[in-house]
Amino acid sequence: MTRYVALLRGIGPSDPRMRNENLRAVCTELGFTNVATVISSGNIVFDAEAGESAEIEVQLEQAWPERLGFESTTILRTKSDLERLIDLRPFGEREHGKDTYLLATFAKRPLTIEFDLPHRPGDEAFEVVAATDRELFTVSDTTAAKTPDVMSWLEKQFGKEISSRTWLTVHRILKKMG
């Protein structure tokens, strides 16, 4: 068995279809075990037979509209994937706080990055500080006069098959994975 996290894009806890208990129920119906959720933004931890992550992603993406009536890009990572990201220390000594927002963006497919790192797009109040082949790490200055729109920029650059989490949430997910 492999321990996975499914990162769902666009989950709104105010939508009753997207509540954690419904997400967990679908995963259980699909035969996954030790199913748990982390906060209310589409982070589902579970065990499944070791296999092709892409196949599990497809299985989940087909289940959301069939069983719950919504679509969501679903991105899988294993526990060891998240451990490697934490070990990379992509944010260095920076800490997530009220002035500095640390964001990890997960991609469904390998990323093509056409800029050098670190990268500050124009006069934006955020910077891409690190990347892997399937993740980007951004730091936003929340004290800037103009609120940075990191999510919009990321989507324009890399498409909609991405999903972002705060660095604190990534740590919470890994803790829940055991």
Beta strands, then each sheet from edge to edge (+ up, - down):
strand 1: 2-8
strand 2: 33-37
strand 3: 43-48
strand 4: 74-78
strand 5: 100-107
strand 6: 126-131
strand 7: 135-141
strand 8: 162-166
sheet 1: 2+ 3- 1+ 4-
sheet 2: 6+ 7- 5+ 8-
end
